[in-house]
Amino acid sequence: MALASRRLIRRLNLEEIRGRVQQFLSQGWGLATAPLYRNALFIMSSSVVGAASGFVFYFIIARFYSVSDLGYAQGVFNTISFLATLALLGLGPALVRFLPSAENKSATINTCLTLTGLVAIPLTIVLMAGIEFWLPSLDFILSSPVYWVLILLTTLSLTFAPILDQSGLAMRRADLILWRTVLASVLKIPIALVLVFSAVTGGRLDIFVAISLPFGVAVAFEGGILLPRVLPEYRPKPSLDLSHIRPMVRFSTANYLAATIGAADTLLLIPLIFVVLGRTVAPIQAGYFQIATVVAGLLGVIPAAAFASFYAEASQNGATSADRHVAERHAIILTLAILLPAIAVLWFFGRFVLGLFAGTNSAYVDGSIGPLRILIFGSITGFLNSLLSTRVLIRMQTRPLIVSAIISSTVTLGLGYVLLIWGGITGLAAATVVGSLSQIPYLYLVARKSFGSEVDRPVDVV
């Protein structure tokens, strides 16, 4: 009798354990397939694909081109990336917030593309016409009409990509970003190899073509093929009916100021190297700093993806404070679960990772390891900034975005100028981390209140 009882108890325990395991797996699968996690993983996956192709790309570049050519090409690309930020007018985040409730989604998207394109073209012309005044170290772009055409097309591609990406994200289809990245990654390597062995252009132009051309083709594919599959009535065409974006103007204007000021402390770092260090030293140091930034940027992808997906979920029609509180908690858990182990791996194996870029050229590793060690810590401040700034975005509070961007960019560029002279690119890396850290106290003051403490209702106004 006692033996039978023990067997029954064991059977019951096994069944209970089995039931709990099944429940855990069911809940885990439910979370994994939920829009927030699915879109966050799509965004992370796109970054992983881009990073993997980047390793191979820089593997090729390091073996066939000088580090100064890499620095020059990256200097041009970062400069026009900043121009694209100027041309965006803050419409990217505004689309995520307003497109789900827009009556005519296709017209809204096309108006955003047309308007930003009309701003990007004159900005690009002004840059090229005055390059000897703005950045004389990059005046080589005046040497060939190939540069003129490529720079204009690349600026437009960089301007259109966030509009298309954010439109897909607003419709809970972050996989568009993934497929665009996959296509650009697939094209990047063969284009680089063709340029290497054909010797049609030259070092820095080869690199610039290999960076910009695949990106442009992928953006055209996203807008012409992928987005119409998600939004069947959508066809890319010029449209300037501003009535479709009128509800977005106030929100997008604040985002524009914040994004433009905020982009300065990332996209203008390599141009700053050219300004401070001059033609002789700057190209080489810019190349080293770019490699360190690319590797450290792998960590920044994690919170950026999780909270971008959270922002999209919180902007859906009918989302309540309780919904946002749960989604935010999931985003935090997802970020920390991936970010903390990734930081440890990159800290201990940083030289090995840089070696994958550089191969046998130890100068790449020695030149990049110092900035990389410091930039790793930037992922921690990036996580906190993503958390707090996303709360601000969801609540549609405009002033904190602008103030925090001013704080960060002022500290980064001001301190970066001084530390670049004093400690080279390692000092510049320290300035970027301090700049990112400097805005956290202010953001905490304005966004410390969680969604769980709010009234359980949709938050649609400031």
LONU-837081 format. One line per 5 residues: number of its first residue (from 1); for each residue x, y, z of C-alpha. Coordinates in nm, 2 decimals, m for minus. Example, Ala and Ser with C-alpha at 12.3 -4.5 7.8 and 13.67 -1.06 7.14 Angstrom:
1	1.23 m0.45 0.78  1.37 m0.11 0.71
! end
This chain:
1	0.00 0.00 0.00  0.28 0.24 0.09  0.47 0.15 m0.23  0.16 0.21 m0.44  0.11 0.55 m0.27
6	0.48 0.65 m0.34  0.44 0.55 m0.71  0.12 0.75 m0.73  0.29 1.06 m0.57  0.59 1.02 m0.81
11	0.35 1.00 m1.11  0.16 1.30 m0.99  0.49 1.49 m0.95  0.61 1.40 m1.29  0.28 1.50 m1.44
16	0.29 1.83 m1.26  0.65 1.89 m1.38  0.55 1.80 m1.73  0.25 2.03 m1.72  0.46 2.32 m1.59
21	0.73 2.26 m1.86  0.46 2.26 m2.13  0.31 2.58 m1.98  0.65 2.75 m1.97  0.72 2.65 m2.34
26	0.38 2.76 m2.44  0.42 3.10 m2.27  0.77 3.13 m2.42  0.64 3.06 m2.77  0.36 3.30 m2.72
31	0.61 3.58 m2.62  0.84 3.49 m2.91  0.56 3.52 m3.16  0.41 3.84 m3.00  0.45 4.15 m3.23
36	0.69 4.32 m2.99  0.94 4.03 m2.96  0.90 3.93 m3.32  0.97 4.28 m3.45  1.25 4.34 m3.21
41	1.41 4.01 m3.32  1.37 4.11 m3.69  1.54 4.44 m3.62  1.82 4.26 m3.43  1.85 4.00 m3.70
46	1.89 4.27 m3.97  2.17 4.42 m3.77  2.34 4.08 m3.72  2.32 4.02 m4.10  2.46 4.36 m4.16
51	2.74 4.30 m3.91  2.83 3.97 m4.06  2.86 4.12 m4.41  3.05 4.41 m4.25  3.31 4.17 m4.12
56	3.36 4.02 m4.46  3.35 4.36 m4.63  3.62 4.51 m4.40  3.81 4.18 m4.43  3.84 4.26 m4.80
61	3.90 4.63 m4.76  4.18 4.57 m4.51  4.37 4.35 m4.75  4.34 4.55 m5.07  4.32 4.91 m4.96
66	4.50 5.14 m4.72  4.34 5.24 m4.39  4.36 5.61 m4.51  4.14 5.52 m4.81  3.89 5.37 m4.57
71	3.90 5.68 m4.36  3.84 5.91 m4.65  3.55 5.71 m4.79  3.39 5.68 m4.44  3.43 6.05 m4.39
76	3.23 6.12 m4.70  2.97 5.87 m4.62  2.92 5.99 m4.26  2.90 6.35 m4.38  2.62 6.28 m4.63
81	2.45 6.06 m4.36  2.42 6.37 m4.15  2.28 6.56 m4.45  2.02 6.28 m4.48  1.93 6.34 m4.12
86	1.88 6.70 m4.19  1.65 6.62 m4.48  1.43 6.37 m4.28  1.25 6.65 m4.10  1.17 6.42 m3.81
91	0.91 6.23 m4.01  1.05 5.88 m3.93  0.94 5.86 m3.57  0.62 6.05 m3.65  0.52 5.78 m3.90
96	0.54 5.51 m3.64  0.32 5.72 m3.41  0.06 5.84 m3.67  0.06 5.60 m3.97  m0.15 5.33 m3.79
101	m0.44 5.57 m3.77  m0.39 5.75 m4.10  m0.68 5.73 m4.34  m0.47 5.72 m4.66  m0.15 5.54 m4.56
106	m0.01 5.53 m4.92  m0.04 5.90 m4.97  0.11 5.97 m4.63  0.42 5.77 m4.71  0.46 5.91 m5.06
111	0.42 6.27 m4.93  0.69 6.20 m4.67  0.93 6.06 m4.94  0.87 6.35 m5.18  0.91 6.62 m4.92
116	1.23 6.48 m4.77  1.37 6.42 m5.12  1.31 6.78 m5.22  1.50 6.89 m4.91  1.79 6.64 m4.96
121	1.88 6.76 m5.31  1.96 7.12 m5.24  2.14 7.02 m4.92  2.36 6.79 m5.12  2.44 7.06 m5.38
126	2.53 7.31 m5.10  2.77 7.05 m4.94  2.95 6.97 m5.27  2.97 7.34 m5.38  3.12 7.45 m5.05
131	3.32 7.14 m4.95  3.65 7.33 m4.97  3.50 7.56 m4.70  3.31 7.30 m4.49  3.56 7.01 m4.50
136	3.87 7.09 m4.71  4.02 6.75 m4.63  3.74 6.59 m4.83  3.77 6.81 m5.13  3.88 6.52 m5.35
141	3.51 6.46 m5.42  3.53 6.75 m5.67  3.78 6.55 m5.88  3.53 6.33 m6.06  3.16 6.36 m6.17
146	3.12 6.00 m6.05  3.14 6.14 m5.69  2.88 6.40 m5.77  2.62 6.15 m5.90  2.70 5.89 m5.63
151	2.68 6.14 m5.34  2.34 6.27 m5.46  2.19 5.93 m5.51  2.34 5.80 m5.18  2.20 6.10 m4.99
156	1.85 6.03 m5.13  1.88 5.66 m5.04  1.99 5.74 m4.68  1.69 5.98 m4.66  1.43 5.74 m4.80
161	1.54 5.44 m4.60  1.42 5.55 m4.25  1.08 5.66 m4.41  1.03 5.31 m4.56  1.17 5.13 m4.25
166	0.95 5.32 m4.01  0.64 5.28 m4.23  0.69 4.90 m4.22  0.75 4.91 m3.84  0.43 5.12 m3.79
171	0.25 4.83 m3.96  0.43 4.57 m3.74  0.64 4.45 m4.03  1.00 4.50 m3.92  1.09 4.21 m4.15
176	1.11 4.47 m4.43  1.42 4.61 m4.26  1.56 4.26 m4.24  1.51 4.19 m4.61  1.65 4.52 m4.71
181	1.96 4.46 m4.50  1.99 4.10 m4.64  1.99 4.23 m5.00  2.24 4.51 m4.93  2.46 4.25 m4.75
186	2.44 4.00 m5.04  2.53 4.27 m5.29  2.81 4.44 m5.09  3.07 4.16 m5.10  3.06 4.08 m5.48
191	3.05 4.45 m5.57  3.36 4.50 m5.35  3.54 4.21 m5.51  3.45 4.33 m5.86  3.59 4.67 m5.78
196	3.91 4.52 m5.63  3.99 4.31 m5.93  3.87 4.54 m6.21  4.06 4.85 m6.08  3.81 5.07 m6.26
201	3.81 5.36 m6.02  4.05 5.39 m5.73  4.10 5.32 m5.36  3.87 5.56 m5.18  3.62 5.57 m5.46
206	3.61 5.19 m5.47  3.52 5.18 m5.10  3.26 5.45 m5.13  3.09 5.27 m5.42  3.10 4.94 m5.24
211	2.93 5.10 m4.93  2.67 5.32 m5.11  2.57 5.13 m5.42  2.43 4.81 m5.25  2.25 5.03 m4.99
216	2.08 5.23 m5.27  1.97 4.92 m5.46  1.82 4.77 m5.14  1.63 5.08 m5.06  1.48 5.09 m5.41
221	1.38 4.72 m5.36  1.22 4.79 m5.02  1.01 5.08 m5.16  0.92 4.93 m5.50  0.87 4.56 m5.41
226	0.85 4.49 m5.03  0.63 4.78 m4.91  0.36 4.72 m5.17  0.34 4.36 m5.05  0.26 4.48 m4.70
231	0.04 4.76 m4.81  m0.12 4.63 m5.14  m0.26 4.97 m5.25  0.08 5.14 m5.21  0.28 5.25 m5.52
236	0.58 5.48 m5.49  0.52 5.80 m5.68  0.57 6.17 m5.62  0.30 6.33 m5.40  0.30 6.66 m5.21
241	m0.04 6.67 m5.05  0.06 6.81 m4.72  m0.28 6.76 m4.57  m0.18 6.39 m4.51  0.10 6.49 m4.28
246	m0.05 6.79 m4.11  m0.13 6.60 m3.79  0.23 6.50 m3.77  0.39 6.84 m3.81  0.42 6.95 m3.44
251	0.55 6.61 m3.34  0.78 6.57 m3.64  0.92 6.93 m3.59  1.03 6.85 m3.24  1.17 6.51 m3.35
256	1.35 6.69 m3.63  1.53 6.92 m3.39  1.61 6.64 m3.15  1.73 6.40 m3.43  1.94 6.65 m3.60
261	2.11 6.77 m3.29  2.14 6.41 m3.16  2.29 6.28 m3.49  2.57 6.54 m3.46  2.73 6.34 m3.18
266	2.76 6.03 m3.39  2.77 6.11 m3.76  3.00 6.42 m3.71  3.27 6.23 m3.51  3.47 6.12 m3.82
271	3.44 6.46 m3.99  3.56 6.61 m3.66  3.87 6.39 m3.68  3.94 6.54 m4.02  3.89 6.89 m3.89
276	4.11 6.85 m3.58  4.39 6.61 m3.70  4.43 6.74 m4.06  4.50 6.56 m4.39  4.81 6.37 m4.28
281	4.69 6.19 m3.97  4.31 6.21 m3.99  4.24 5.95 m4.27  4.43 5.67 m4.08  4.28 5.76 m3.74
286	3.94 5.79 m3.90  3.98 5.44 m4.04  4.07 5.29 m3.70  3.79 5.48 m3.53  3.54 5.35 m3.78
291	3.63 4.99 m3.72  3.60 5.04 m3.34  3.27 5.20 m3.39  3.14 4.92 m3.61  3.23 4.65 m3.36
296	3.10 4.84 m3.05  2.79 4.93 m3.25  2.69 4.56 m3.24  2.60 4.61 m2.87  2.40 4.92 m2.94
301	2.18 4.73 m3.18  2.02 4.53 m2.89  1.85 4.81 m2.69  1.78 5.01 m3.01  1.59 4.71 m3.17
306	1.40 4.61 m2.85  1.28 4.97 m2.78  1.20 5.05 m3.14  0.97 4.75 m3.14  0.82 4.86 m2.80
311	0.76 5.21 m2.94  0.57 5.06 m3.24  0.36 4.84 m3.01  0.28 5.13 m2.78  0.17 5.34 m3.07
316	m0.09 5.10 m3.20  m0.46 5.21 m3.18  m0.62 5.12 m2.85  m0.29 5.06 m2.66  m0.35 5.13 m2.29
321	m0.11 5.23 m2.01  m0.13 4.87 m1.88  m0.04 4.74 m2.23  0.25 4.97 m2.25  0.38 4.88 m1.90
326	0.38 4.51 m1.99  0.55 4.57 m2.33  0.81 4.79 m2.17  0.89 4.53 m1.91  0.93 4.27 m2.19
331	1.16 4.50 m2.38  1.38 4.56 m2.07  1.41 4.18 m2.01  1.49 4.10 m2.37  1.76 4.37 m2.38
336	1.93 4.28 m2.06  1.92 3.90 m2.14  2.12 3.96 m2.46  2.32 4.28 m2.38  2.50 4.17 m2.06
341	2.65 3.85 m2.20  2.74 4.03 m2.52  2.93 4.30 m2.33  3.13 4.03 m2.14  3.21 3.85 m2.47
346	3.32 4.16 m2.65  3.53 4.28 m2.35  3.73 3.96 m2.33  3.75 3.88 m2.70  3.78 4.24 m2.84
351	4.12 4.18 m2.99  4.00 3.86 m3.15  3.70 4.03 m3.30  3.91 4.32 m3.44  4.14 4.06 m3.58
356	3.86 3.93 m3.79  3.84 4.27 m3.95  4.21 4.32 m3.98  4.35 3.97 m4.05  4.73 3.98 m4.04
361	4.74 4.36 m4.03  4.80 4.41 m3.66  4.80 4.79 m3.70  4.42 4.78 m3.73  4.39 4.59 m3.40
366	4.64 4.81 m3.22  4.48 5.13 m3.36  4.12 5.03 m3.28  4.14 4.84 m2.95  4.17 5.15 m2.73
371	3.86 5.32 m2.86  3.67 4.99 m2.86  3.74 4.92 m2.49  3.58 5.25 m2.40  3.29 5.24 m2.65
376	3.18 4.91 m2.51  3.05 5.10 m2.20  2.84 5.32 m2.43  2.60 5.03 m2.47  2.50 5.06 m2.11
381	2.42 5.43 m2.13  2.25 5.35 m2.47  2.02 5.11 m2.29  1.92 5.37 m2.03  1.87 5.64 m2.29
386	1.66 5.41 m2.51  1.43 5.33 m2.22  1.38 5.69 m2.11  1.36 5.85 m2.45  1.11 5.59 m2.57
391	0.88 5.68 m2.28  0.91 6.04 m2.39  0.83 5.95 m2.75  0.52 5.75 m2.66  0.39 6.04 m2.44
396	0.46 6.27 m2.73  0.66 6.51 m2.51  0.87 6.72 m2.75  1.08 6.94 m2.53  1.28 6.66 m2.35
401	1.39 6.52 m2.68  1.54 6.85 m2.79  1.70 6.93 m2.45  1.85 6.59 m2.41  1.99 6.60 m2.76
406	2.15 6.94 m2.70  2.31 6.82 m2.38  2.45 6.51 m2.54  2.58 6.67 m2.86  2.73 6.97 m2.68
411	2.92 6.75 m2.43  3.03 6.50 m2.70  3.15 6.74 m2.96  3.29 7.00 m2.71  3.47 6.74 m2.50
416	3.55 6.54 m2.81  3.74 6.83 m2.96  3.95 6.87 m2.65  4.01 6.50 m2.59  4.09 6.44 m2.95
421	4.37 6.68 m2.93  4.49 6.54 m2.60  4.43 6.17 m2.64  4.36 6.10 m3.00  4.07 5.88 m3.10
426	4.07 5.70 m2.76  3.99 6.04 m2.61  3.72 6.09 m2.87  3.57 5.76 m2.77  3.56 5.86 m2.40
431	3.39 6.18 m2.50  3.11 5.99 m2.68  3.04 5.78 m2.37  3.04 6.08 m2.14  2.81 6.26 m2.38
436	2.57 5.97 m2.38  2.58 5.96 m2.00  2.53 6.34 m1.96  2.17 6.33 m2.08  2.05 6.05 m1.85
441	1.99 6.26 m1.54  1.77 6.50 m1.73  1.58 6.23 m1.91  1.53 6.05 m1.57  1.37 6.36 m1.42
446	1.12 6.39 m1.70  1.05 6.02 m1.77  1.10 5.84 m1.45  0.73 5.77 m1.41  0.65 5.42 m1.55
451	0.34 5.34 m1.75  0.23 5.11 m1.47  0.17 5.41 m1.24  m0.06 5.59 m1.50  m0.43 5.57 m1.54
456	m0.52 5.26 m1.76  m0.62 5.45 m2.07  m0.46 5.52 m2.41  m0.20 5.80 m2.40  m0.25 6.01 m2.71
461	m0.17 6.36 m2.60  0.10 6.53 m2.41
! end
